[in-house]
Amino acid sequence: MSTPRDQLDGHRAVWAEVNAQFTDAAAEGMWRRPAITWGLFAHPEASLAALGDVAGREVLELGCGTAYLSGWLARAGARVVALDLSPAQLATARRCQRTIGPAFGLVEADGAVLPVRDAAVDIVVSEYGVAPWCDPDRWLAEAARVLRPDGRLVFLTSSVLAAMCVPAEGGVAGDRLLRGPADLRPVAWPGGGVEHHPSHGEWIALLGAHGFTVEALHELTPPAGEDDHAYYEIVSAAWAARWPAEDLWVARRQAK
Ligand SMILES: C[S@@+](CC[C@H](N)C(=O)[O-])C[C@H]1O[C@@H](n2cnc3c(N)ncnc32)[C@H](O)[C@@H]1O
């Protein structure tokens, strides 16, 4: 089943706005970064080894945005296709491919309905792409379908704790629990957009139900003295130094 059309339209509108305000201007700087990093505070992949060796691997990125992560992966030798719902984000990604490179496939599609054949890819990756923005039951079913047996799923999303502490009007998480897990299945923010924030237990159950074995959950904390992210507000660096803010999941598609 696909995502409701009005929700997809809402997400396109939100990401056209975020692109115009922030991500288009930031994209070339992100593309030019020399190494693969994760999240708001740029944790090096070299120390986490969430992806493993990507050279020669078929990689599919879901909810790629301006596709800097796919750019880094292609530079590391992966054979990449990156997918996003937003024409605005993909237009920026295309410009970065032309001006910085390398080129790879860019596809406009819903991350919960993948135009990819079964068992076609080695790694599915998503950095704040499908995990918050798509129904987990739907996108995990699709990720499991397109991954080869033993293929790797790596995704980054906000912690459920951070989502519990964001004010109702949106903005930066505070030091009070403002909603419970049941309020996050899903949550509609006033600025538009519907987000999904399963608890850790729910992620483990969902991954298991879709044929994945969890290999790691890295709870990312910023290095001391790190600045706040330039435009993603959900947590400050000080908040993230104190409480878990970002979850990087690594799972393996079980062989049938
Ligand atoms: C936070 S960005 C992720 C990109 C990049 N890693 C980043 O952090 O800027 C979220 C992306 O998810 C995309 N998105 C939202 N709903 C989607 C859906 N149903 N299918 C695919 N992509 C979607 C948005 O268009 C947006 O580009």
Ligand as a Chemical Component Dictionary entry (heavy atoms), coordinates in Angstrom:
data_LIG
# 
_chem_comp.id                   LIG 
_chem_comp.type                 NON-POLYMER 
_chem_comp.pdbx_formal_charge   0 
_chem_comp.three_letter_code    LIG 
# 
loop_
_chem_comp_atom.comp_id 
_chem_comp_atom.atom_id 
_chem_comp_atom.alt_atom_id 
_chem_comp_atom.type_symbol 
_chem_comp_atom.charge 
_chem_comp_atom.model_Cartn_x 
_chem_comp_atom.model_Cartn_y 
_chem_comp_atom.model_Cartn_z 
_chem_comp_atom.pdbx_ordinal 
LIG C1  C1  C 0  16.125 15.405 6.185  1  
LIG S1  S1  S 1  16.010 15.130 4.443  2  
LIG C2  C2  C 0  17.143 13.787 4.228  3  
LIG C3  C3  C 0  18.215 14.152 3.265  4  
LIG C4  C4  C 0  19.569 14.427 3.852  5  
LIG N1  N1  N 0  20.187 13.237 4.363  6  
LIG C5  C5  C 0  19.506 15.473 4.933  7  
LIG O1  O1  O 0  19.620 15.120 6.117  8  
LIG O2  O2  O -1 19.353 16.658 4.594  9  
LIG C6  C6  C 0  14.469 14.274 4.271  10 
LIG C7  C7  C 0  14.128 13.941 2.836  11 
LIG O3  O3  O 0  13.069 12.974 2.848  12 
LIG C8  C8  C 0  12.295 13.215 1.692  13 
LIG N2  N2  N 0  10.983 12.549 1.812  14 
LIG C9  C9  C 0  9.908  12.918 2.550  15 
LIG N3  N3  N 0  8.909  12.038 2.371  16 
LIG C10 C10 C 0  9.373  11.092 1.503  17 
LIG C11 C11 C 0  8.807  9.938  0.908  18 
LIG N4  N4  N 0  7.547  9.547  1.195  19 
LIG N5  N5  N 0  9.566  9.220  0.053  20 
LIG C12 C12 C 0  10.843 9.603  -0.245 21 
LIG N6  N6  N 0  11.429 10.687 0.281  22 
LIG C13 C13 C 0  10.702 11.427 1.145  23 
LIG C14 C14 C 0  12.212 14.721 1.608  24 
LIG O4  O4  O 0  11.855 15.154 0.304  25 
LIG C15 C15 C 0  13.620 15.122 2.028  26 
LIG O5  O5  O 0  14.444 15.353 0.910  27 
# 
loop_
_chem_comp_bond.comp_id 
_chem_comp_bond.atom_id_1 
_chem_comp_bond.atom_id_2 
_chem_comp_bond.value_order 
_chem_comp_bond.pdbx_ordinal 
LIG C1  S1  SING 1  
LIG S1  C2  SING 2  
LIG S1  C6  SING 3  
LIG C2  C3  SING 4  
LIG C3  C4  SING 5  
LIG C4  N1  SING 6  
LIG C4  C5  SING 7  
LIG C5  O1  DOUB 8  
LIG C5  O2  SING 9  
LIG C6  C7  SING 10 
LIG C7  O3  SING 11 
LIG C7  C15 SING 12 
LIG O3  C8  SING 13 
LIG C8  N2  SING 14 
LIG C8  C14 SING 15 
LIG N2  C9  SING 16 
LIG N2  C13 SING 17 
LIG C9  N3  DOUB 18 
LIG N3  C10 SING 19 
LIG C10 C11 SING 20 
LIG C10 C13 DOUB 21 
LIG C11 N4  SING 22 
LIG C11 N5  DOUB 23 
LIG N5  C12 SING 24 
LIG C12 N6  DOUB 25 
LIG N6  C13 SING 26 
LIG C14 O4  SING 27 
LIG C14 C15 SING 28 
LIG C15 O5  SING 29 
# 
